[in-house]
Amino acid sequence: MSRPELDQVKRRYADVTAQLDALATADAGLSETDAQTRQELLEEQGKIEHWLWALEPD
């Protein structure tokens, strides 16, 4: 993966994290759609974390 691609993945991770933070503030009143979106974002965040862990130099 090239450096620009890695930077893009990091930006997506930051975006996913921001969306999760926004949903967390309304967690008590999440609709079913928001709850599903939250689950999808958590799954995507986990995948990105795995990629970043595998790609980052020590």
PQR file with spaces between the fields and no chain letter, atoms N, CA, C, O and H, PARSE charges and radii, in Angstrom:
ATOM       1  N    MET     1       0.854   -1.169    0.000 -0.4000 1.5000
ATOM       2  CA   MET     1       0.000    0.000    0.000 -0.0000 2.0000
ATOM       3  C    MET     1       0.900    1.232    0.000  0.5500 1.7000
ATOM       4  O    MET     1       1.851    1.333    0.775 -0.5500 1.4000
ATOM       5  N    SER     2       0.576    2.150   -0.879 -0.4000 1.5000
ATOM       6  CA   SER     2       1.369    3.371   -0.976 -0.0000 2.0000
ATOM       7  C    SER     2       1.046    4.313    0.183  0.5500 1.7000
ATOM       8  O    SER     2       0.042    4.154    0.876 -0.5500 1.4000
ATOM       9  H    SER     2      -0.197    2.068   -1.508  0.4000 1.0000
ATOM      10  N    ARG     3       1.911    5.278    0.369 -0.4000 1.5000
ATOM      11  CA   ARG     3       1.711    6.255    1.446 -0.0000 2.0000
ATOM      12  C    ARG     3       0.392    7.022    1.285  0.5500 1.7000
ATOM      13  O    ARG     3      -0.328    7.197    2.268 -0.5500 1.4000
ATOM      14  H    ARG     3       2.727    5.407   -0.194  0.4000 1.0000
ATOM      15  N    PRO     4       0.050    7.491    0.053 -0.5600 1.5000
ATOM      16  CA   PRO     4      -1.240    8.177   -0.097  0.2800 2.0000
ATOM      17  C    PRO     4      -2.429    7.271    0.255  0.5500 1.7000
ATOM      18  O    PRO     4      -3.411    7.732    0.835 -0.5500 1.4000
ATOM      19  N    GLU     5      -2.337    5.994   -0.096 -0.4000 1.5000
ATOM      20  CA   GLU     5      -3.411    5.059    0.243 -0.0000 2.0000
ATOM      21  C    GLU     5      -3.510    4.876    1.755  0.5500 1.7000
ATOM      22  O    GLU     5      -4.607    4.827    2.311 -0.5500 1.4000
ATOM      23  H    GLU     5      -1.539    5.619   -0.568  0.4000 1.0000
ATOM      24  N    LEU     6      -2.373    4.778    2.408 -0.4000 1.5000
ATOM      25  CA   LEU     6      -2.350    4.643    3.861 -0.0000 2.0000
ATOM      26  C    LEU     6      -2.948    5.887    4.518  0.5500 1.7000
ATOM      27  O    LEU     6      -3.710    5.782    5.479 -0.5500 1.4000
ATOM      28  H    LEU     6      -1.482    4.817    1.957  0.4000 1.0000
ATOM      29  N    ASP     7      -2.605    7.048    4.002 -0.4000 1.5000
ATOM      30  CA   ASP     7      -3.173    8.293    4.529 -0.0000 2.0000
ATOM      31  C    ASP     7      -4.692    8.322    4.348  0.5500 1.7000
ATOM      32  O    ASP     7      -5.417    8.796    5.223 -0.5500 1.4000
ATOM      33  H    ASP     7      -1.986    7.133    3.221  0.4000 1.0000
ATOM      34  N    GLN     8      -5.167    7.814    3.214 -0.4000 1.5000
ATOM      35  CA   GLN     8      -6.607    7.764    2.962 -0.0000 2.0000
ATOM      36  C    GLN     8      -7.292    6.830    3.963  0.5500 1.7000
ATOM      37  O    GLN     8      -8.371    7.145    4.465 -0.5500 1.4000
ATOM      38  H    GLN     8      -4.578    7.429    2.503  0.4000 1.0000
ATOM      39  N    VAL     9      -6.677    5.695    4.251 -0.4000 1.5000
ATOM      40  CA   VAL     9      -7.234    4.763    5.230 -0.0000 2.0000
ATOM      41  C    VAL     9      -7.282    5.421    6.608  0.5500 1.7000
ATOM      42  O    VAL     9      -8.259    5.262    7.340 -0.5500 1.4000
ATOM      43  H    VAL     9      -5.801    5.439    3.843  0.4000 1.0000
ATOM      44  N    LYS    10      -6.236    6.154    6.958 -0.4000 1.5000
ATOM      45  CA   LYS    10      -6.208    6.844    8.255 -0.0000 2.0000
ATOM      46  C    LYS    10      -7.303    7.903    8.335  0.5500 1.7000
ATOM      47  O    LYS    10      -7.926    8.077    9.383 -0.5500 1.4000
ATOM      48  H    LYS    10      -5.443    6.283    6.363  0.4000 1.0000
ATOM      49  N    ARG    11      -7.541    8.615    7.223 -0.4000 1.5000
ATOM      50  CA   ARG    11      -8.612    9.613    7.205 -0.0000 2.0000
ATOM      51  C    ARG    11      -9.975    8.941    7.360  0.5500 1.7000
ATOM      52  O    ARG    11     -10.843    9.452    8.068 -0.5500 1.4000
ATOM      53  H    ARG    11      -7.035    8.473    6.372  0.4000 1.0000
ATOM      54  N    ARG    12     -10.163    7.806    6.704 -0.4000 1.5000
ATOM      55  CA   ARG    12     -11.428    7.074    6.831 -0.0000 2.0000
ATOM      56  C    ARG    12     -11.610    6.602    8.268  0.5500 1.7000
ATOM      57  O    ARG    12     -12.720    6.646    8.798 -0.5500 1.4000
ATOM      58  H    ARG    12      -9.458    7.391    6.130  0.4000 1.0000
ATOM      59  N    TYR    13     -10.539    6.156    8.896 -0.4000 1.5000
ATOM      60  CA   TYR    13     -10.604    5.728   10.292 -0.0000 2.0000
ATOM      61  C    TYR    13     -11.046    6.890   11.183  0.5500 1.7000
ATOM      62  O    TYR    13     -11.893    6.724   12.061 -0.5500 1.4000
ATOM      63  H    TYR    13      -9.638    6.120    8.466  0.4000 1.0000
ATOM      64  N    ALA    14     -10.471    8.050   10.949 -0.4000 1.5000
ATOM      65  CA   ALA    14     -10.847    9.233   11.728 -0.0000 2.0000
ATOM      66  C    ALA    14     -12.318    9.578   11.497  0.5500 1.7000
ATOM      67  O    ALA    14     -13.020    9.958   12.434 -0.5500 1.4000
ATOM      68  H    ALA    14      -9.783    8.185   10.236  0.4000 1.0000
ATOM      69  N    ASP    15     -12.784    9.448   10.260 -0.4000 1.5000
ATOM      70  CA   ASP    15     -14.181    9.728    9.941 -0.0000 2.0000
ATOM      71  C    ASP    15     -15.114    8.737   10.637  0.5500 1.7000
ATOM      72  O    ASP    15     -16.128    9.133   11.212 -0.5500 1.4000
ATOM      73  H    ASP    15     -12.214    9.139    9.499  0.4000 1.0000
ATOM      74  N    VAL    16     -14.775    7.465   10.584 -0.4000 1.5000
ATOM      75  CA   VAL    16     -15.585    6.436   11.239 -0.0000 2.0000
ATOM      76  C    VAL    16     -15.630    6.685   12.745  0.5500 1.7000
ATOM      77  O    VAL    16     -16.686    6.578   13.368 -0.5500 1.4000
ATOM      78  H    VAL    16     -13.952    7.143   10.117  0.4000 1.0000
ATOM      79  N    THR    17     -14.486    7.015   13.318 -0.4000 1.5000
ATOM      80  CA   THR    17     -14.421    7.284   14.756 -0.0000 2.0000
ATOM      81  C    THR    17     -15.290    8.483   15.122  0.5500 1.7000
ATOM      82  O    THR    17     -15.983    8.460   16.139 -0.5500 1.4000
ATOM      83  H    THR    17     -13.628    7.103   12.812  0.4000 1.0000
ATOM      84  N    ALA    18     -15.258    9.524   14.303 -0.4000 1.5000
ATOM      85  CA   ALA    18     -16.087   10.709   14.562 -0.0000 2.0000
ATOM      86  C    ALA    18     -17.576   10.364   14.484  0.5500 1.7000
ATOM      87  O    ALA    18     -18.369   10.832   15.301 -0.5500 1.4000
ATOM      88  H    ALA    18     -14.696    9.544   13.477  0.4000 1.0000
ATOM      89  N    GLN    19     -17.947    9.552   13.508 -0.4000 1.5000
ATOM      90  CA   GLN    19     -19.348    9.146   13.393 -0.0000 2.0000
ATOM      91  C    GLN    19     -19.776    8.319   14.603  0.5500 1.7000
ATOM      92  O    GLN    19     -20.884    8.483   15.115 -0.5500 1.4000
ATOM      93  H    GLN    19     -17.303    9.171   12.844  0.4000 1.0000
ATOM      94  N    LEU    20     -18.893    7.433   15.056 -0.4000 1.5000
ATOM      95  CA   LEU    20     -19.204    6.634   16.247 -0.0000 2.0000
ATOM      96  C    LEU    20     -19.340    7.517   17.481  0.5500 1.7000
ATOM      97  O    LEU    20     -20.220    7.296   18.314 -0.5500 1.4000
ATOM      98  H    LEU    20     -17.993    7.300   14.641  0.4000 1.0000
ATOM      99  N    ASP    21     -18.477    8.509   17.598 -0.4000 1.5000
ATOM     100  CA   ASP    21     -18.563    9.440   18.725 -0.0000 2.0000
ATOM     101  C    ASP    21     -19.897   10.187   18.708  0.5500 1.7000
ATOM     102  O    ASP    21     -20.520   10.382   19.752 -0.5500 1.4000
ATOM     103  H    ASP    21     -17.762    8.688   16.922  0.4000 1.0000
ATOM     104  N    ALA    22     -20.328   10.603   17.520 -0.4000 1.5000
ATOM     105  CA   ALA    22     -21.600   11.315   17.404 -0.0000 2.0000
ATOM     106  C    ALA    22     -22.766   10.413   17.798  0.5500 1.7000
ATOM     107  O    ALA    22     -23.699   10.855   18.469 -0.5500 1.4000
ATOM     108  H    ALA    22     -19.822   10.445   16.672  0.4000 1.0000
ATOM     109  N    LEU    23     -22.712    9.163   17.385 -0.4000 1.5000
ATOM     110  CA   LEU    23     -23.774    8.230   17.753 -0.0000 2.0000
ATOM     111  C    LEU    23     -23.742    7.916   19.243  0.5500 1.7000
ATOM     112  O    LEU    23     -24.789    7.689   19.848 -0.5500 1.4000
ATOM     113  H    LEU    23     -21.954    8.804   16.840  0.4000 1.0000
ATOM     114  N    ALA    24     -22.568    7.899   19.832 -0.4000 1.5000
ATOM     115  CA   ALA    24     -22.438    7.577   21.256 -0.0000 2.0000
ATOM     116  C    ALA    24     -23.123    8.621   22.125  0.5500 1.7000
ATOM     117  O    ALA    24     -23.641    8.298   23.193 -0.5500 1.4000
ATOM     118  H    ALA    24     -21.717    8.084   19.340  0.4000 1.0000
ATOM     119  N    THR    25     -23.127    9.859   21.677 -0.4000 1.5000
ATOM     120  CA   THR    25     -23.764   10.911   22.472 -0.0000 2.0000
ATOM     121  C    THR    25     -25.279   10.743   22.506  0.5500 1.7000
ATOM     122  O    THR    25     -25.943   11.245   23.414 -0.5500 1.4000
ATOM     123  H    THR    25     -22.706   10.122   20.808  0.4000 1.0000
ATOM     124  N    ALA    26     -25.824   10.038   21.519 -0.4000 1.5000
ATOM     125  CA   ALA    26     -27.269    9.816   21.457 -0.0000 2.0000
ATOM     126  C    ALA    26     -27.614    8.348   21.696  0.5500 1.7000
ATOM     127  O    ALA    26     -28.701    7.895   21.337 -0.5500 1.4000
ATOM     128  H    ALA    26     -25.285    9.631   20.782  0.4000 1.0000
ATOM     129  N    ASP    27     -26.690    7.613   22.298 -0.4000 1.5000
ATOM     130  CA   ASP    27     -26.808    6.159   22.421 -0.0000 2.0000
ATOM     131  C    ASP    27     -28.117    5.707   23.056  0.5500 1.7000
ATOM     132  O    ASP    27     -28.692    4.711   22.618 -0.5500 1.4000
ATOM     133  H    ASP    27     -25.808    7.982   22.590  0.4000 1.0000
ATOM     134  N    ALA    28     -28.596    6.400   24.060 -0.4000 1.5000
ATOM     135  CA   ALA    28     -29.799    5.968   24.770 -0.0000 2.0000
ATOM     136  C    ALA    28     -31.034    5.995   23.873  0.5500 1.7000
ATOM     137  O    ALA    28     -31.955    5.199   24.060 -0.5500 1.4000
ATOM     138  H    ALA    28     -28.129    7.209   24.416  0.4000 1.0000
ATOM     139  N    GLY    29     -31.056    6.891   22.916 -0.4000 1.5000
ATOM     140  CA   GLY    29     -32.236    7.016   22.070 -0.0000 2.0000
ATOM     141  C    GLY    29     -32.004    6.611   20.629  0.5500 1.7000
ATOM     142  O    GLY    29     -32.654    7.148   19.732 -0.5500 1.4000
ATOM     143  H    GLY    29     -30.308    7.537   22.764  0.4000 1.0000
ATOM     144  N    LEU    30     -31.097    5.678   20.379 -0.4000 1.5000
ATOM     145  CA   LEU    30     -30.802    5.287   19.006 -0.0000 2.0000
ATOM     146  C    LEU    30     -31.978    4.554   18.374  0.5500 1.7000
ATOM     147  O    LEU    30     -32.592    3.680   18.987 -0.5500 1.4000
ATOM     148  H    LEU    30     -30.569    5.242   21.108  0.4000 1.0000
ATOM     149  N    SER    31     -32.274    4.928   17.146 -0.4000 1.5000
ATOM     150  CA   SER    31     -33.277    4.189   16.386 -0.0000 2.0000
ATOM     151  C    SER    31     -32.658    2.873   15.927  0.5500 1.7000
ATOM     152  O    SER    31     -31.450    2.670   16.052 -0.5500 1.4000
ATOM     153  H    SER    31     -31.776    5.638   16.648  0.4000 1.0000
ATOM     154  N    GLU    32     -33.479    1.992   15.404 -0.4000 1.5000
ATOM     155  CA   GLU    32     -32.961    0.715   14.903 -0.0000 2.0000
ATOM     156  C    GLU    32     -31.960    0.948   13.776  0.5500 1.7000
ATOM     157  O    GLU    32     -30.944    0.259   13.686 -0.5500 1.4000
ATOM     158  H    GLU    32     -34.461    2.157   15.303  0.4000 1.0000
ATOM     159  N    THR    33     -32.254    1.921   12.918 -0.4000 1.5000
ATOM     160  CA   THR    33     -31.345    2.251   11.814 -0.0000 2.0000
ATOM     161  C    THR    33     -30.015    2.769   12.348  0.5500 1.7000
ATOM     162  O    THR    33     -28.955    2.361   11.873 -0.5500 1.4000
ATOM     163  H    THR    33     -33.080    2.480   12.991  0.4000 1.0000
ATOM     164  N    ASP    34     -30.065    3.667   13.335 -0.4000 1.5000
ATOM     165  CA   ASP    34     -28.834    4.191   13.925 -0.0000 2.0000
ATOM     166  C    ASP    34     -28.040    3.088   14.615  0.5500 1.7000
ATOM     167  O    ASP    34     -26.812    3.068   14.546 -0.5500 1.4000
ATOM     168  H    ASP    34     -30.927    3.998   13.720  0.4000 1.0000
ATOM     169  N    ALA    35     -28.733    2.182   15.271 -0.4000 1.5000
ATOM     170  CA   ALA    35     -28.048    1.074   15.940 -0.0000 2.0000
ATOM     171  C    ALA    35     -27.356    0.182   14.918  0.5500 1.7000
ATOM     172  O    ALA    35     -26.246   -0.293   15.159 -0.5500 1.4000
ATOM     173  H    ALA    35     -29.731    2.198   15.327  0.4000 1.0000
ATOM     174  N    GLN    36     -28.002   -0.047   13.780 -0.4000 1.5000
ATOM     175  CA   GLN    36     -27.388   -0.854   12.730 -0.0000 2.0000
ATOM     176  C    GLN    36     -26.196   -0.112   12.134  0.5500 1.7000
ATOM     177  O    GLN    36     -25.148   -0.708   11.888 -0.5500 1.4000
ATOM     178  H    GLN    36     -28.903    0.339   13.584  0.4000 1.0000
ATOM     179  N    THR    37     -26.360    1.184   11.905 -0.4000 1.5000
ATOM     180  CA   THR    37     -25.253    1.993   11.393 -0.0000 2.0000
ATOM     181  C    THR    37     -24.075    1.940   12.351  0.5500 1.7000
ATOM     182  O    THR    37     -22.927    1.804   11.927 -0.5500 1.4000
ATOM     183  H    THR    37     -27.212    1.668   12.105  0.4000 1.0000
ATOM     184  N    ARG    38     -24.358    2.047   13.642 -0.4000 1.5000
ATOM     185  CA   ARG    38     -23.306    1.988   14.656 -0.0000 2.0000
ATOM     186  C    ARG    38     -22.572    0.656   14.575  0.5500 1.7000
ATOM     187  O    ARG    38     -21.343    0.621   14.640 -0.5500 1.4000
ATOM     188  H    ARG    38     -25.290    2.158   13.986  0.4000 1.0000
ATOM     189  N    GLN    39     -23.314   -0.440   14.435 -0.4000 1.5000
ATOM     190  CA   GLN    39     -22.688   -1.760   14.342 -0.0000 2.0000
ATOM     191  C    GLN    39     -21.815   -1.857   13.098  0.5500 1.7000
ATOM     192  O    GLN    39     -20.704   -2.384   13.160 -0.5500 1.4000
ATOM     193  H    GLN    39     -24.312   -0.412   14.382  0.4000 1.0000
ATOM     194  N    GLU    40     -22.306   -1.356   11.974 -0.4000 1.5000
ATOM     195  CA   GLU    40     -21.531   -1.376   10.734 -0.0000 2.0000
ATOM     196  C    GLU    40     -20.260   -0.545   10.878  0.5500 1.7000
ATOM     197  O    GLU    40     -19.196   -0.947   10.408 -0.5500 1.4000
ATOM     198  H    GLU    40     -23.209   -0.929   11.923  0.4000 1.0000
ATOM     199  N    LEU    41     -20.367    0.606   11.524 -0.4000 1.5000
ATOM     200  CA   LEU    41     -19.193    1.455   11.731 -0.0000 2.0000
ATOM     201  C    LEU    41     -18.183    0.779   12.650  0.5500 1.7000
ATOM     202  O    LEU    41     -16.977    0.864   12.418 -0.5500 1.4000
ATOM     203  H    LEU    41     -21.232    0.933   11.907  0.4000 1.0000
ATOM     204  N    LEU    42     -18.669    0.109   13.688 -0.4000 1.5000
ATOM     205  CA   LEU    42     -17.760   -0.612   14.587 -0.0000 2.0000
ATOM     206  C    LEU    42     -17.014   -1.715   13.842  0.5500 1.7000
ATOM     207  O    LEU    42     -15.821   -1.921   14.061 -0.5500 1.4000
ATOM     208  H    LEU    42     -19.649    0.040   13.876  0.4000 1.0000
ATOM     209  N    GLU    43     -17.722   -2.423   12.964 -0.4000 1.5000
ATOM     210  CA   GLU    43     -17.081   -3.469   12.172 -0.0000 2.0000
ATOM     211  C    GLU    43     -16.041   -2.872   11.229  0.5500 1.7000
ATOM     212  O    GLU    43     -14.939   -3.404   11.097 -0.5500 1.4000
ATOM     213  H    GLU    43     -18.692   -2.256   12.786  0.4000 1.0000
ATOM     214  N    GLU    44     -16.393   -1.767   10.575 -0.4000 1.5000
ATOM     215  CA   GLU    44     -15.444   -1.113    9.672 -0.0000 2.0000
ATOM     216  C    GLU    44     -14.235   -0.600   10.442  0.5500 1.7000
ATOM     217  O    GLU    44     -13.101   -0.720    9.979 -0.5500 1.4000
ATOM     218  H    GLU    44     -17.289   -1.335   10.682  0.4000 1.0000
ATOM     219  N    GLN    45     -14.478   -0.027   11.623 -0.4000 1.5000
ATOM     220  CA   GLN    45     -13.386    0.472   12.450 -0.0000 2.0000
ATOM     221  C    GLN    45     -12.433   -0.669   12.812  0.5500 1.7000
ATOM     222  O    GLN    45     -11.215   -0.498   12.770 -0.5500 1.4000
ATOM     223  H    GLN    45     -15.399    0.071   11.999  0.4000 1.0000
ATOM     224  N    GLY    46     -12.978   -1.815   13.162 -0.4000 1.5000
ATOM     225  CA   GLY    46     -12.150   -2.968   13.496 -0.0000 2.0000
ATOM     226  C    GLY    46     -11.301   -3.421   12.325  0.5500 1.7000
ATOM     227  O    GLY    46     -10.127   -3.749   12.499 -0.5500 1.4000
ATOM     228  H    GLY    46     -13.968   -1.954   13.197  0.4000 1.0000
ATOM     229  N    LYS    47     -11.882   -3.442   11.129 -0.4000 1.5000
ATOM     230  CA   LYS    47     -11.130   -3.827    9.936 -0.0000 2.0000
ATOM     231  C    LYS    47     -10.000   -2.838    9.670  0.5500 1.7000
ATOM     232  O    LYS    47      -8.873   -3.237    9.377 -0.5500 1.4000
ATOM     233  H    LYS    47     -12.836   -3.175   10.988  0.4000 1.0000
ATOM     234  N    ILE    48     -10.307   -1.548    9.774 -0.4000 1.5000
ATOM     235  CA   ILE    48      -9.293   -0.523    9.525 -0.0000 2.0000
ATOM     236  C    ILE    48      -8.170   -0.635   10.551  0.5500 1.7000
ATOM     237  O    ILE    48      -6.995   -0.529   10.199 -0.5500 1.4000
ATOM     238  H    ILE    48     -11.222   -1.223   10.012  0.4000 1.0000
ATOM     239  N    GLU    49      -8.525   -0.851   11.819 -0.4000 1.5000
ATOM     240  CA   GLU    49      -7.495   -1.014   12.851 -0.0000 2.0000
ATOM     241  C    GLU    49      -6.582   -2.186   12.515  0.5500 1.7000
ATOM     242  O    GLU    49      -5.366   -2.102   12.689 -0.5500 1.4000
ATOM     243  H    GLU    49      -9.480   -0.937   12.105  0.4000 1.0000
ATOM     244  N    HIS    50      -7.170   -3.275   12.034 -0.4000 1.5000
ATOM     245  CA   HIS    50      -6.371   -4.443   11.658 -0.0000 2.0000
ATOM     246  C    HIS    50      -5.428   -4.098   10.509  0.5500 1.7000
ATOM     247  O    HIS    50      -4.250   -4.452   10.548 -0.5500 1.4000
ATOM     248  H    HIS    50      -8.157   -3.342   11.892  0.4000 1.0000
ATOM     249  N    TRP    51      -5.939   -3.408    9.482 -0.4000 1.5000
ATOM     250  CA   TRP    51      -5.101   -3.014    8.349 -0.0000 2.0000
ATOM     251  C    TRP    51      -3.965   -2.111    8.802  0.5500 1.7000
ATOM     252  O    TRP    51      -2.809   -2.315    8.431 -0.5500 1.4000
ATOM     253  H    TRP    51      -6.896   -3.120    9.450  0.4000 1.0000
ATOM     254  N    LEU    52      -4.304   -1.111    9.608 -0.4000 1.5000
ATOM     255  CA   LEU    52      -3.281   -0.169   10.061 -0.0000 2.0000
ATOM     256  C    LEU    52      -2.221   -0.872   10.891  0.5500 1.7000
ATOM     257  O    LEU    52      -1.030   -0.597   10.745 -0.5500 1.4000
ATOM     258  H    LEU    52      -5.243   -0.945    9.909  0.4000 1.0000
ATOM     259  N    TRP    53      -2.645   -1.774   11.756 -0.4000 1.5000
ATOM     260  CA   TRP    53      -1.694   -2.524   12.581 -0.0000 2.0000
ATOM     261  C    TRP    53      -0.754   -3.333   11.694  0.5500 1.7000
ATOM     262  O    TRP    53       0.446   -3.404   11.958 -0.5500 1.4000
ATOM     263  H    TRP    53      -3.612   -1.997   11.875  0.4000 1.0000
ATOM     264  N    ALA    54      -1.303   -3.946   10.638 -0.4000 1.5000
ATOM     265  CA   ALA    54      -0.499   -4.778    9.744 -0.0000 2.0000
ATOM     266  C    ALA    54       0.414   -3.945    8.845  0.5500 1.7000
ATOM     267  O    ALA    54       1.483   -4.411    8.450 -0.5500 1.4000
ATOM     268  H    ALA    54      -2.278   -3.889   10.424  0.4000 1.0000
ATOM     269  N    LEU    55       0.006   -2.726    8.520 -0.4000 1.5000
ATOM     270  CA   LEU    55       0.740   -1.920    7.547 -0.0000 2.0000
ATOM     271  C    LEU    55       1.732   -0.942    8.161  0.5500 1.7000
ATOM     272  O    LEU    55       2.706   -0.559    7.512 -0.5500 1.4000
ATOM     273  H    LEU    55      -0.862   -2.347    8.840  0.4000 1.0000
ATOM     274  N    GLU    56       1.497   -0.539    9.390 -0.4000 1.5000
ATOM     275  CA   GLU    56       2.373    0.451   10.019 -0.0000 2.0000
ATOM     276  C    GLU    56       3.754   -0.145   10.290  0.5500 1.7000
ATOM     277  O    GLU    56       3.871   -1.257   10.805 -0.5500 1.4000
ATOM     278  H    GLU    56       0.706   -0.850    9.917  0.4000 1.0000
ATOM     279  N    PRO    57       4.787    0.601    9.939 -0.5600 1.5000
ATOM     280  CA   PRO    57       6.132    0.133   10.294  0.2800 2.0000
ATOM     281  C    PRO    57       6.317    0.200   11.806  0.5500 1.7000
ATOM     282  O    PRO    57       5.716    1.034   12.483 -0.5500 1.4000
ATOM     283  N    ASP    58       7.138   -0.672   12.309 -0.4000 1.5000
ATOM     284  CA   ASP    58       7.401   -0.702   13.760 -0.0000 2.0000
ATOM     285  C    ASP    58       8.125    0.518   14.236  0.5500 1.7000
ATOM     286  O    ASP    58       8.415    0.639   15.426 -0.5500 1.4000
ATOM     287  H    ASP    58       7.627   -1.349   11.759  0.4000 1.0000
